[in-house]
Amino acid sequence: MRKLIAVALLIFMCMAAEAKLAVSNICSDGMVLQQNSEAAIWGTSDPGIQVTVTPSWNGRQYRCKTGSDGRWNVKVQTPAGSYKAYTVTVKGGGETVRISDVLVGEVWLASGQSNMEMPMRGFFNCPVENSQDYICAPAAKEKIRMFTVPIRQTYDLQTEVDSQWKGACPETVPEMSATAFFFAYELNRMLDMPVGIVSCARGGARVESWLPREILETYPDEDLSKEAIEAMQDYHRPFMAYNGMLHPVKGYTVKGFIWYQGCSNVGRHEQFTDRMSTLISHWRECWGDKDAELPFYMVEIAPYRYKPATHVSYAALLRLAQHEVASTVPNCGIVVTNDLVDSFEMDNIHPMRKFEVGERLARLALNRDYGFRTVACDSPEAVRCYRLPAGNELAIELTHVPNGMSRWMEIEGLEVAGSEGIFYPVSYAFFEWETRVLRIRSEYVFDPCEARYGWGDFKPGNLKNAEGMPVSPFWVKMEK
């Protein structure tokens, strides 16, 4: 009898341990909740248990019942953002969990591959420019916080990740995504409120890495057999980053997404536009965004000398596909990086100038989502090309040049070709006030027919508008 009682007690204790009320790691101490929203908070307990969530900012009780799987999820109304720390009390099944040091502000999800993952300390032989200035700065735990999803690839959908929210200080900043940190830094500087980043990036990931299996099954070129997947480079594997990294944080209330990815899809530009558009649409569905209101801001892949080199610039074609996504998908945008590399970085796929990348992403958000209409955020793009009456000059119409260009001498990356199709550097360029076009010519080309800028795997440029926004790479041909 005593043995039976002991066994029964042991079973009861095990069941009690398994049924313990818990909140998800992303909903734990130090979290940042999106201001003025119905922010999601979730966790686990026994099936069929009523759970009550009470935030300290309004004292209201939000109730739900756990499902058959023991999972619960509530949405709480959040106030305007501030640096005031709150608590959230969760009760259920006779247990209480208190979430402390909760801030309310602006929350964004940052994803992609290694140039988004790249931490402030940099990678080996790949530094982040001026990162020590920010690592050595005074702690700003109430200003910038980041939840970094650890790299994990799984065949099955996961519901939890082993991580926690960390505020910015000399001990934590080195491990934070550099691009996401600088994005948050600029937002905080302009908005003067907490900024939280959910960093969910995996070096080498393809677009297909961040799509669910059921979508990939519709693509005939994707072999999803276990044998084919195991034969791949681990970071190229389809759907597994989605399962192990994105799915556990899916639905955490955010203002929008920032994305730096594309290198691993170079050479597959013909598929990229459709699949990237599908990814954006699916992610918005995962966040309950039926009207495509959540902004999705991308980063153009940086100049890099891909190997083996070919006569076709597959990187340039991938950038073109990225810009097509940005122009056709609602509430989407892209920042140009063509000017953010030095010549010695042609074999470094992780260029060091991450501050400007984060800053340009922040400018998109500030202008489009936070009402700062005077903040320049759009890069000029070539839309038309025609020959001027002089005969040896081309005129290029550019968008987003209200005050003209930043230079007309010593231009790098701008080329012109005649009927023979051989490109030469432009020796003269001037943005004309009356016609609002960029006039260009080369001393070696007498019958100019086409022009290109930054067109190549590694073809940096220095052409910007007067507001400092870099011109998007282009290849335009003369109208007939």
The 8 nearest C-alpha neighbors of each residue, nearest first, counted from 0:
[[1, 3, 2, 4, 5, 6, 7, 8],
 [0, 2, 4, 3, 5, 6, 7, 8],
 [3, 1, 5, 0, 4, 6, 7, 8],
 [2, 4, 0, 6, 5, 1, 7, 8],
 [3, 5, 7, 1, 2, 6, 8, 0],
 [6, 4, 2, 8, 3, 7, 1, 9],
 [5, 7, 9, 3, 8, 4, 2, 10],
 [6, 8, 4, 10, 9, 5, 3, 11],
 [9, 7, 11, 5, 6, 10, 12, 4],
 [8, 10, 6, 12, 7, 11, 5, 13],
 [11, 9, 13, 7, 8, 12, 14, 6],
 [12, 10, 8, 14, 9, 13, 15, 7],
 [11, 13, 15, 9, 14, 10, 8, 16],
 [14, 12, 16, 10, 15, 11, 17, 9],
 [13, 15, 11, 17, 16, 12, 18, 10],
 [14, 16, 12, 18, 13, 17, 11, 19],
 [15, 17, 13, 14, 19, 18, 12, 11],
 [18, 16, 14, 15, 19, 13, 44, 45],
 [17, 19, 45, 15, 44, 16, 14, 20],
 [18, 20, 16, 17, 44, 21, 15, 45],
 [21, 19, 44, 43, 18, 94, 91, 22],
 [20, 22, 43, 42, 19, 44, 23, 96],
 [23, 21, 42, 41, 26, 43, 24, 27],
 [22, 24, 42, 26, 25, 41, 27, 21],
 [25, 23, 27, 26, 163, 22, 162, 160],
 [24, 26, 23, 27, 163, 30, 248, 146],
 [27, 25, 23, 24, 40, 30, 22, 41],
 [26, 28, 24, 25, 98, 30, 29, 22],
 [29, 27, 99, 98, 30, 100, 101, 164],
 [28, 30, 100, 101, 164, 27, 99, 31],
 [31, 29, 101, 28, 164, 27, 26, 102],
 [30, 32, 102, 103, 195, 101, 104, 29],
 [33, 31, 103, 104, 34, 102, 30, 38],
 [34, 32, 105, 104, 106, 103, 253, 36],
 [33, 35, 104, 79, 80, 103, 36, 77],
 [36, 34, 77, 78, 79, 33, 76, 37],
 [37, 35, 77, 34, 38, 76, 33, 78],
 [36, 38, 76, 75, 74, 77, 39, 35],
 [39, 37, 74, 75, 252, 36, 33, 76],
 [38, 40, 74, 73, 251, 252, 37, 75],
 [41, 39, 73, 72, 26, 74, 38, 42],
 [42, 40, 72, 71, 22, 23, 73, 39],
 [41, 43, 22, 23, 21, 71, 70, 72],
 [42, 44, 70, 21, 69, 71, 20, 22],
 [43, 45, 20, 69, 18, 19, 21, 70],
 [44, 46, 18, 69, 48, 47, 65, 43],
 [47, 45, 69, 67, 65, 66, 48, 68],
 [46, 48, 65, 64, 66, 45, 49, 67],
 [49, 47, 65, 64, 46, 45, 92, 50],
 [50, 48, 64, 63, 91, 65, 47, 51],
 [49, 51, 91, 63, 62, 90, 64, 48],
 [50, 52, 62, 90, 61, 89, 60, 91],
 [51, 53, 89, 61, 60, 88, 62, 90],
 [52, 54, 60, 88, 87, 59, 58, 61],
 [55, 53, 87, 56, 58, 86, 88, 57],
 [54, 56, 58, 86, 57, 85, 87, 53],
 [57, 55, 54, 58, 85, 78, 77, 86],
 [56, 58, 59, 55, 54, 53, 78, 77],
 [59, 57, 55, 54, 53, 56, 60, 87],
 [60, 58, 57, 53, 61, 54, 55, 52],
 [59, 61, 53, 52, 51, 62, 58, 54],
 [60, 62, 52, 51, 53, 59, 75, 73],
 [63, 61, 51, 50, 52, 60, 49, 73],
 [62, 64, 50, 49, 73, 65, 51, 71],
 [65, 63, 49, 48, 47, 50, 71, 66],
 [64, 66, 71, 47, 69, 70, 46, 48],
 [67, 65, 69, 68, 46, 70, 47, 64],
 [66, 68, 46, 69, 47, 65, 70, 45],
 [67, 69, 66, 70, 46, 65, 45, 43],
 [70, 68, 46, 45, 44, 65, 66, 43],
 [69, 71, 43, 65, 66, 68, 42, 44],
 [70, 72, 65, 42, 41, 43, 64, 66],
 [73, 71, 41, 40, 42, 39, 70, 74],
 [74, 72, 40, 39, 41, 63, 75, 61],
 [73, 75, 39, 38, 37, 40, 76, 72],
 [74, 76, 37, 38, 77, 73, 39, 61],
 [75, 77, 37, 36, 38, 74, 78, 35],
 [76, 78, 35, 36, 34, 75, 37, 38],
 [79, 77, 35, 34, 80, 76, 103, 56],
 [80, 78, 34, 35, 81, 77, 103, 104],
 [79, 81, 104, 103, 34, 192, 78, 193],
 [82, 80, 83, 192, 103, 104, 79, 193],
 [81, 83, 141, 84, 193, 192, 102, 80],
 [82, 84, 81, 85, 102, 103, 101, 80],
 [85, 83, 100, 102, 101, 82, 86, 99],
 [86, 84, 101, 100, 55, 102, 83, 99],
 [87, 85, 99, 55, 98, 101, 54, 100],
 [86, 88, 54, 98, 53, 97, 55, 89],
 [89, 87, 97, 53, 52, 96, 98, 54],
 [88, 90, 52, 96, 95, 51, 97, 53],
 [91, 89, 95, 51, 50, 94, 96, 52],
 [90, 92, 50, 94, 93, 49, 51, 48],
 [93, 91, 94, 48, 90, 49, 20, 45],
 [92, 94, 91, 95, 90, 20, 48, 19],
 [95, 93, 91, 92, 90, 20, 96, 19],
 [94, 96, 90, 89, 97, 91, 93, 88],
 [97, 95, 89, 88, 90, 98, 94, 21],
 [96, 98, 88, 87, 89, 99, 95, 86],
 [99, 97, 87, 28, 86, 27, 88, 96],
 [98, 100, 86, 28, 101, 97, 29, 85],
 [101, 99, 29, 84, 85, 28, 86, 102],
 [102, 100, 85, 29, 30, 84, 99, 86],
 [103, 101, 31, 84, 32, 85, 30, 100],
 [102, 104, 80, 32, 31, 34, 33, 81],
 [103, 105, 80, 193, 34, 33, 194, 192],
 [104, 106, 194, 33, 195, 34, 193, 254],
 [105, 107, 195, 253, 33, 254, 196, 194],
 [108, 106, 196, 253, 255, 254, 256, 197],
 [107, 109, 197, 256, 196, 198, 257, 255],
 [110, 108, 198, 257, 256, 258, 199, 197],
 [111, 109, 200, 199, 258, 198, 115, 257],
 [112, 110, 260, 259, 200, 258, 115, 201],
 [111, 113, 202, 201, 260, 204, 200, 203],
 [202, 114, 112, 116, 115, 117, 201, 203],
 [113, 115, 117, 116, 112, 349, 259, 260],
 [116, 114, 113, 259, 117, 112, 111, 178],
 [115, 117, 113, 200, 176, 114, 118, 112],
 [118, 116, 114, 176, 115, 113, 121, 177],
 [119, 117, 176, 175, 177, 174, 121, 120],
 [118, 120, 177, 173, 121, 175, 130, 174],
 [121, 119, 173, 118, 174, 127, 126, 122],
 [122, 120, 126, 118, 127, 119, 125, 117],
 [121, 123, 125, 124, 126, 117, 120, 118],
 [122, 124, 125, 121, 126, 120, 349, 117],
 [125, 123, 122, 126, 121, 347, 349, 127],
 [126, 124, 122, 123, 121, 349, 351, 127],
 [127, 125, 121, 351, 128, 122, 124, 120],
 [128, 126, 351, 121, 130, 119, 352, 129],
 [127, 129, 351, 130, 352, 126, 353, 354],
 [130, 128, 131, 132, 127, 133, 354, 352],
 [131, 129, 132, 133, 128, 127, 119, 134],
 [130, 132, 134, 133, 129, 135, 120, 136],
 [131, 133, 130, 135, 129, 134, 136, 128],
 [134, 132, 136, 131, 135, 130, 129, 172],
 [133, 135, 131, 169, 136, 132, 172, 130],
 [136, 134, 133, 132, 169, 131, 137, 168],
 [135, 137, 133, 134, 132, 138, 169, 168],
 [138, 136, 139, 135, 168, 169, 134, 133],
 [137, 139, 168, 140, 167, 136, 169, 166],
 [138, 140, 167, 142, 141, 168, 143, 137],
 [141, 139, 166, 167, 142, 138, 143, 168],
 [140, 142, 139, 143, 193, 82, 166, 144],
 [143, 141, 193, 139, 140, 194, 192, 187],
 [144, 142, 194, 167, 140, 166, 193, 195],
 [145, 143, 166, 195, 165, 167, 196, 140],
 [144, 146, 196, 165, 164, 195, 197, 147],
 [145, 147, 164, 197, 163, 198, 196, 148],
 [148, 146, 198, 197, 145, 149, 199, 162],
 [147, 149, 199, 198, 244, 162, 146, 150],
 [150, 148, 151, 147, 162, 161, 244, 160],
 [151, 149, 201, 148, 244, 152, 200, 240],
 [150, 152, 243, 244, 149, 240, 153, 239],
 [151, 153, 239, 240, 243, 242, 150, 154],
 [154, 152, 239, 243, 155, 242, 151, 240],
 [153, 155, 239, 242, 156, 152, 238, 243],
 [156, 154, 153, 242, 157, 243, 239, 152],
 [155, 157, 242, 243, 246, 158, 154, 153],
 [158, 156, 243, 247, 242, 159, 246, 155],
 [157, 159, 247, 246, 156, 160, 248, 243],
 [160, 158, 247, 157, 23, 161, 24, 248],
 [161, 159, 162, 247, 148, 24, 158, 149],
 [160, 162, 159, 24, 149, 163, 148, 25],
 [161, 163, 160, 148, 24, 147, 146, 149],
 [164, 162, 146, 24, 165, 25, 161, 27],
 [163, 165, 146, 29, 145, 30, 144, 166],
 [166, 164, 144, 145, 163, 146, 167, 171],
 [165, 167, 140, 144, 143, 168, 145, 141],
 [166, 168, 140, 139, 172, 143, 171, 144],
 [167, 169, 138, 171, 170, 172, 139, 140],
 [170, 168, 134, 171, 135, 172, 138, 136],
 [169, 171, 168, 172, 173, 167, 134, 174],
 [172, 170, 168, 173, 169, 167, 174, 165],
 [171, 173, 175, 174, 167, 169, 134, 168],
 [174, 172, 119, 120, 171, 175, 118, 134],
 [175, 173, 118, 172, 171, 119, 120, 176],
 [176, 174, 118, 172, 173, 119, 177, 180],
 [175, 177, 118, 179, 116, 117, 178, 180],
 [178, 176, 119, 180, 118, 179, 175, 117],
 [179, 177, 357, 181, 353, 180, 176, 115],
 [178, 180, 182, 176, 177, 181, 183, 357],
 [181, 179, 177, 183, 182, 178, 176, 184],
 [182, 180, 357, 184, 183, 178, 179, 354],
 [181, 183, 357, 179, 361, 180, 185, 184],
 [182, 184, 186, 180, 181, 185, 194, 187],
 [185, 183, 181, 187, 182, 186, 180, 188],
 [186, 184, 188, 187, 182, 183, 358, 361],
 [187, 185, 183, 189, 188, 184, 190, 361],
 [186, 188, 191, 190, 184, 185, 189, 192],
 [187, 189, 185, 186, 191, 190, 184, 192],
 [188, 190, 186, 187, 191, 185, 365, 192],
 [189, 191, 187, 192, 186, 188, 369, 185],
 [192, 190, 187, 188, 189, 193, 186, 142],
 [191, 193, 81, 190, 187, 104, 80, 82],
 [194, 192, 142, 104, 143, 141, 187, 82],
 [195, 193, 105, 143, 104, 106, 183, 187],
 [196, 194, 106, 144, 31, 145, 143, 105],
 [197, 195, 145, 107, 108, 106, 198, 146],
 [196, 198, 108, 146, 145, 109, 147, 199],
 [199, 197, 147, 109, 196, 146, 148, 108],
 [198, 200, 110, 148, 109, 197, 147, 244],
 [201, 199, 110, 111, 116, 112, 115, 198],
 [202, 200, 112, 204, 113, 116, 150, 203],
 [113, 201, 203, 112, 204, 116, 234, 200],
 [202, 204, 234, 112, 263, 113, 235, 201],
 [205, 203, 112, 234, 235, 202, 201, 208],
 [206, 204, 208, 207, 263, 235, 264, 203],
 [205, 207, 208, 209, 275, 204, 210, 274],
 [206, 208, 237, 205, 210, 209, 238, 215],
 [209, 207, 237, 238, 205, 206, 240, 204],
 [208, 210, 241, 207, 206, 238, 240, 211],
 [209, 211, 238, 207, 208, 241, 278, 212],
 [212, 210, 238, 213, 214, 241, 215, 209],
 [211, 213, 215, 214, 238, 216, 210, 237],
 [214, 212, 216, 215, 211, 217, 210, 238],
 [215, 213, 216, 212, 217, 211, 210, 218],
 [216, 214, 212, 217, 218, 213, 211, 221],
 [215, 217, 213, 214, 218, 212, 221, 219],
 [216, 218, 215, 214, 219, 213, 221, 212],
 [219, 217, 215, 216, 220, 221, 214, 222],
 [220, 218, 221, 217, 216, 222, 215, 223],
 [221, 219, 218, 222, 217, 215, 216, 223],
 [220, 222, 219, 218, 223, 215, 216, 237],
 [223, 221, 224, 227, 220, 228, 219, 216],
 [224, 222, 221, 228, 225, 227, 216, 237],
 [225, 223, 227, 226, 222, 228, 229, 221],
 [224, 226, 228, 227, 229, 223, 230, 222],
 [225, 227, 229, 224, 228, 230, 223, 231],
 [228, 226, 230, 224, 225, 229, 222, 223],
 [227, 229, 225, 231, 230, 226, 236, 224],
 [228, 230, 226, 231, 227, 225, 233, 232],
 [229, 231, 227, 228, 226, 232, 233, 225],
 [232, 230, 228, 229, 233, 236, 235, 227],
 [231, 233, 235, 234, 236, 230, 229, 228],
 [232, 234, 235, 236, 231, 229, 228, 152],
 [233, 235, 203, 204, 232, 236, 202, 201],
 [236, 234, 204, 232, 233, 205, 203, 237],
 [237, 235, 233, 234, 208, 228, 231, 239],
 [236, 238, 208, 207, 239, 235, 209, 210],
 [239, 237, 208, 211, 241, 210, 212, 209],
 [240, 238, 152, 153, 242, 241, 237, 154],
 [241, 239, 152, 243, 244, 242, 208, 238],
 [240, 242, 209, 245, 238, 239, 244, 243],
 [243, 241, 156, 239, 240, 246, 157, 153],
 [242, 244, 152, 151, 153, 240, 157, 241],
 [245, 243, 240, 241, 246, 242, 151, 247],
 [244, 246, 241, 248, 247, 249, 242, 243],
 [245, 247, 249, 242, 248, 244, 241, 157],
 [246, 248, 158, 159, 245, 249, 157, 244],
 [249, 247, 246, 245, 251, 250, 25, 244],
 [250, 248, 246, 247, 251, 245, 285, 286],
 [249, 251, 286, 252, 285, 248, 39, 287],
 [252, 250, 249, 248, 39, 253, 38, 286],
 [251, 253, 38, 250, 39, 33, 254, 32],
 [254, 252, 106, 107, 255, 33, 251, 108],
 [253, 255, 107, 106, 293, 105, 33, 252],
 [254, 256, 294, 293, 107, 253, 295, 108],
 [257, 255, 295, 108, 107, 109, 294, 296],
 [256, 258, 296, 109, 297, 295, 108, 110],
 [257, 259, 297, 110, 111, 109, 296, 298],
 [260, 258, 111, 298, 115, 297, 114, 112],
 [261, 259, 111, 112, 262, 258, 300, 298],
 [260, 262, 264, 263, 300, 265, 205, 259],
 [263, 261, 265, 264, 260, 300, 203, 314],
 [262, 264, 205, 261, 265, 203, 204, 235],
 [263, 265, 261, 262, 267, 205, 266, 268],
 [266, 264, 262, 267, 314, 263, 317, 313],
 [265, 267, 313, 268, 264, 314, 317, 316],
 [266, 268, 264, 265, 269, 270, 271, 317],
 [267, 269, 271, 317, 270, 266, 316, 320],
 [268, 270, 267, 271, 272, 320, 273, 266],
 [271, 269, 268, 267, 272, 273, 274, 275],
 [270, 272, 268, 274, 273, 275, 269, 267],
 [273, 271, 275, 320, 274, 324, 270, 276],
 [272, 274, 276, 271, 275, 270, 277, 324],
 [275, 273, 277, 271, 276, 272, 278, 270],
 [274, 276, 278, 277, 272, 273, 271, 279],
 [277, 275, 273, 279, 274, 278, 272, 324],
 [276, 278, 274, 280, 275, 279, 281, 273],
 [277, 279, 275, 281, 276, 280, 282, 274],
 [280, 278, 282, 276, 277, 281, 283, 275],
 [279, 281, 277, 283, 278, 282, 276, 284],
 [282, 280, 284, 278, 283, 279, 277, 285],
 [283, 281, 285, 279, 284, 280, 278, 286],
 [282, 284, 288, 286, 280, 285, 281, 279],
 [285, 283, 287, 281, 286, 282, 288, 289],
 [286, 284, 282, 283, 287, 281, 250, 249],
 [285, 287, 250, 283, 284, 288, 282, 249],
 [288, 286, 284, 285, 289, 283, 250, 282],
 [289, 287, 283, 284, 286, 290, 291, 292],
 [288, 290, 291, 287, 284, 283, 292, 286],
 [289, 291, 292, 288, 293, 283, 287, 329],
 [292, 290, 293, 288, 289, 329, 283, 330],
 [291, 293, 290, 294, 288, 330, 289, 329],
 [292, 294, 255, 291, 254, 295, 288, 283],
 [295, 293, 255, 330, 331, 292, 256, 296],
 [294, 296, 256, 331, 257, 255, 293, 332],
 [297, 295, 332, 257, 333, 331, 258, 256],
 [296, 298, 333, 258, 259, 257, 332, 334],
 [299, 297, 259, 334, 333, 258, 300, 335],
 [298, 300, 335, 336, 334, 318, 301, 333],
 [301, 299, 261, 298, 262, 318, 302, 260],
 [300, 302, 336, 337, 303, 299, 348, 350],
 [301, 303, 457, 456, 337, 458, 459, 300],
 [304, 302, 457, 345, 456, 348, 305, 346],
 [305, 303, 457, 345, 456, 346, 306, 302],
 [306, 304, 303, 308, 307, 456, 346, 314],
 [307, 305, 308, 304, 309, 346, 303, 456],
 [306, 308, 305, 309, 304, 310, 312, 313],
 [307, 309, 306, 305, 310, 304, 312, 311],
 [310, 308, 311, 307, 312, 306, 313, 305],
 [309, 311, 312, 308, 313, 455, 307, 456],
 [312, 310, 309, 313, 455, 308, 315, 316],
 [313, 311, 455, 315, 314, 456, 310, 316],
 [312, 314, 316, 266, 315, 265, 311, 317],
 [313, 315, 317, 456, 316, 312, 265, 318],
 [316, 314, 318, 312, 455, 317, 313, 454],
 [315, 317, 319, 313, 314, 318, 268, 320],
 [318, 316, 268, 320, 314, 319, 315, 265],
 [319, 317, 321, 315, 320, 316, 299, 314],
 [318, 320, 316, 322, 317, 321, 323, 315],
 [319, 321, 323, 317, 318, 272, 322, 268],
 [322, 320, 318, 324, 323, 319, 317, 325],
 [321, 323, 325, 319, 324, 320, 326, 318],
 [322, 324, 320, 326, 321, 325, 327, 319],
 [325, 323, 321, 327, 322, 326, 272, 328],
 [324, 326, 332, 322, 331, 323, 327, 328],
 [325, 327, 323, 324, 328, 322, 331, 332],
 [328, 326, 324, 325, 323, 329, 331, 322],
 [327, 329, 324, 331, 325, 326, 330, 276],
 [330, 328, 331, 327, 291, 326, 325, 292],
 [331, 329, 294, 328, 295, 292, 291, 332],
 [330, 332, 295, 325, 329, 296, 328, 294],
 [333, 331, 296, 325, 297, 295, 330, 334],
 [332, 334, 297, 298, 296, 325, 299, 335],
 [333, 335, 298, 299, 359, 297, 360, 336],
 [334, 336, 299, 337, 471, 469, 298, 333],
 [337, 335, 339, 338, 301, 299, 334, 300],
 [336, 338, 459, 339, 335, 460, 301, 302],
 [339, 337, 460, 336, 461, 459, 340, 469],
 [340, 338, 336, 337, 352, 341, 350, 301],
 [341, 339, 338, 350, 344, 342, 459, 337],
 [340, 342, 343, 344, 339, 345, 459, 350],
 [341, 343, 344, 345, 340, 459, 457, 346],
 [342, 344, 341, 345, 346, 347, 340, 350],
 [345, 343, 347, 342, 346, 341, 340, 350],
 [344, 346, 303, 304, 347, 343, 342, 457],
 [345, 347, 344, 304, 303, 348, 343, 305],
 [348, 346, 344, 349, 345, 350, 303, 125],
 [347, 349, 303, 350, 346, 301, 345, 344],
 [348, 350, 347, 114, 125, 351, 113, 117],
 [351, 349, 352, 348, 340, 347, 344, 125],
 [350, 352, 127, 128, 126, 353, 349, 125],
 [353, 351, 128, 354, 350, 339, 127, 355],
 [352, 354, 356, 178, 355, 351, 357, 177],
 [355, 353, 357, 356, 181, 352, 358, 178],
 [354, 356, 358, 357, 353, 359, 352, 339],
 [357, 355, 353, 359, 358, 354, 178, 360],
 [356, 358, 182, 181, 178, 360, 354, 355],
 [357, 359, 355, 361, 356, 360, 182, 354],
 [358, 360, 362, 361, 356, 357, 355, 334],
 [361, 359, 357, 363, 362, 358, 356, 182],
 [362, 360, 358, 364, 182, 359, 363, 365],
 [363, 361, 359, 365, 376, 364, 360, 366],
 [362, 364, 376, 360, 361, 366, 365, 367],
 [363, 365, 361, 368, 367, 362, 366, 360],
 [366, 364, 369, 362, 371, 363, 368, 367],
 [367, 365, 371, 372, 363, 364, 370, 374],
 [366, 368, 364, 365, 363, 369, 370, 372],
 [369, 367, 364, 365, 370, 366, 363, 294],
 [368, 370, 365, 371, 366, 367, 364, 190],
 [369, 371, 366, 372, 368, 367, 365, 373],
 [372, 370, 366, 365, 373, 374, 369, 367],
 [371, 373, 366, 374, 370, 367, 375, 365],
 [372, 374, 371, 375, 366, 370, 376, 365],
 [375, 373, 372, 371, 366, 376, 362, 365],
 [376, 374, 373, 377, 466, 362, 468, 366],
 [375, 377, 363, 362, 374, 378, 359, 366],
 [378, 376, 375, 379, 399, 468, 363, 334],
 [377, 379, 468, 470, 469, 471, 380, 399],
 [380, 378, 470, 399, 398, 397, 471, 400],
 [381, 379, 397, 398, 471, 470, 382, 378],
 [380, 382, 397, 396, 383, 473, 395, 398],
 [381, 383, 396, 397, 380, 384, 398, 395],
 [384, 382, 396, 395, 381, 385, 475, 397],
 [383, 385, 395, 477, 394, 476, 478, 475],
 [386, 384, 477, 394, 478, 393, 387, 395],
 [387, 385, 393, 392, 394, 390, 388, 477],
 [386, 388, 389, 392, 393, 390, 394, 385],
 [387, 389, 390, 386, 392, 391, 393, 385],
 [390, 388, 387, 391, 392, 386, 393, 445],
 [391, 389, 388, 392, 387, 386, 446, 445],
 [390, 392, 445, 446, 389, 447, 440, 393],
 [393, 391, 440, 439, 387, 390, 386, 389],
 [394, 392, 386, 439, 385, 387, 438, 395],
 [393, 395, 438, 385, 437, 384, 436, 386],
 [396, 394, 384, 437, 436, 383, 397, 393],
 [395, 397, 436, 383, 382, 381, 384, 437],
 [398, 396, 381, 380, 379, 382, 395, 399],
 [397, 399, 379, 380, 400, 381, 396, 382],
 [400, 398, 379, 401, 378, 377, 397, 380],
 [399, 401, 403, 402, 464, 398, 379, 397],
 [402, 400, 403, 399, 465, 464, 398, 435],
 [403, 401, 400, 465, 404, 464, 466, 399],
 [402, 404, 400, 465, 401, 464, 430, 405],
 [403, 405, 464, 465, 406, 463, 430, 400],
 [404, 406, 465, 464, 463, 403, 462, 467],
 [407, 405, 404, 408, 462, 410, 463, 409],
 [406, 408, 428, 429, 410, 409, 427, 405],
 [407, 409, 410, 406, 428, 427, 426, 429],
 [410, 408, 411, 407, 406, 426, 427, 461],
 [409, 411, 408, 461, 462, 413, 407, 412],
 [412, 410, 460, 461, 413, 409, 459, 462],
 [411, 413, 460, 453, 452, 459, 458, 414],
 [414, 412, 452, 411, 425, 451, 424, 453],
 [415, 413, 424, 425, 423, 451, 450, 422],
 [414, 416, 450, 422, 423, 449, 425, 424],
 [417, 415, 422, 421, 420, 449, 447, 448],
 [418, 416, 447, 448, 446, 419, 420, 444],
 [417, 419, 420, 448, 446, 416, 447, 421],
 [420, 418, 417, 421, 416, 422, 448, 446],
 [419, 421, 418, 416, 417, 422, 449, 448],
 [422, 420, 416, 419, 417, 423, 418, 415],
 [423, 421, 416, 415, 414, 420, 424, 417],
 [422, 424, 414, 415, 416, 425, 421, 441],
 [425, 423, 414, 413, 426, 415, 441, 422],
 [424, 426, 441, 414, 440, 427, 413, 415],
 [427, 425, 441, 440, 424, 442, 428, 439],
 [428, 426, 440, 439, 425, 441, 429, 408],
 [429, 427, 439, 407, 438, 437, 440, 408],
 [428, 430, 407, 438, 437, 431, 439, 427],
 [431, 429, 437, 436, 438, 403, 404, 432],
 [430, 432, 435, 436, 433, 434, 429, 437],
 [431, 433, 435, 434, 430, 403, 436, 402],
 [434, 432, 431, 435, 436, 430, 437, 403],
 [433, 435, 436, 431, 432, 430, 437, 396],
 [436, 434, 432, 431, 433, 430, 437, 396],
 [435, 437, 396, 395, 434, 431, 430, 394],
 [436, 438, 430, 395, 394, 429, 431, 439],
 [437, 439, 394, 429, 428, 393, 430, 436],
 [440, 438, 428, 393, 427, 392, 437, 394],
 [441, 439, 392, 427, 425, 426, 391, 393],
 [442, 440, 425, 426, 443, 444, 427, 424],
 [441, 443, 444, 426, 440, 445, 425, 427],
 [442, 444, 441, 445, 423, 440, 424, 416],
 [445, 443, 441, 442, 417, 446, 447, 416],
 [446, 444, 391, 447, 443, 417, 390, 442],
 [445, 447, 417, 391, 444, 448, 418, 390],
 [448, 446, 417, 416, 444, 445, 449, 391],
 [449, 447, 417, 477, 416, 476, 418, 446],
 [448, 450, 476, 416, 477, 475, 415, 447],
 [451, 449, 415, 475, 414, 474, 416, 476],
 [450, 452, 474, 473, 414, 413, 454, 475],
 [451, 453, 413, 472, 473, 454, 412, 414],
 [454, 452, 472, 458, 412, 459, 460, 455],
 [455, 453, 452, 315, 472, 458, 451, 473],
 [456, 454, 458, 312, 457, 315, 453, 314],
 [455, 457, 314, 304, 303, 312, 302, 315],
 [456, 458, 302, 303, 455, 304, 459, 345],
 [457, 459, 453, 455, 412, 454, 456, 302],
 [460, 458, 337, 338, 453, 412, 457, 302],
 [459, 461, 412, 411, 338, 453, 462, 337],
 [460, 462, 338, 411, 410, 463, 459, 469],
 [461, 463, 470, 460, 469, 410, 406, 405],
 [464, 462, 469, 468, 470, 467, 405, 404],
 [463, 465, 404, 405, 466, 467, 468, 400],
 [464, 466, 405, 404, 467, 403, 402, 463],
 [467, 465, 464, 468, 375, 463, 402, 405],
 [466, 468, 464, 465, 463, 469, 405, 375],
 [467, 469, 378, 463, 464, 466, 470, 377],
 [470, 468, 463, 378, 462, 467, 471, 335],
 [469, 471, 379, 463, 378, 462, 380, 472],
 [470, 472, 380, 335, 379, 378, 473, 469],
 [473, 471, 453, 452, 454, 470, 474, 337],
 [474, 472, 452, 451, 471, 475, 454, 381],
 [473, 475, 451, 450, 452, 476, 454, 472],
 [476, 474, 450, 449, 451, 384, 473, 477],
 [475, 477, 449, 448, 384, 450, 478, 474],
 [478, 476, 385, 384, 448, 449, 479, 386],
 [477, 479, 385, 384, 476, 383, 386, 448],
 [478, 477, 385, 476, 386, 448, 384, 449]]
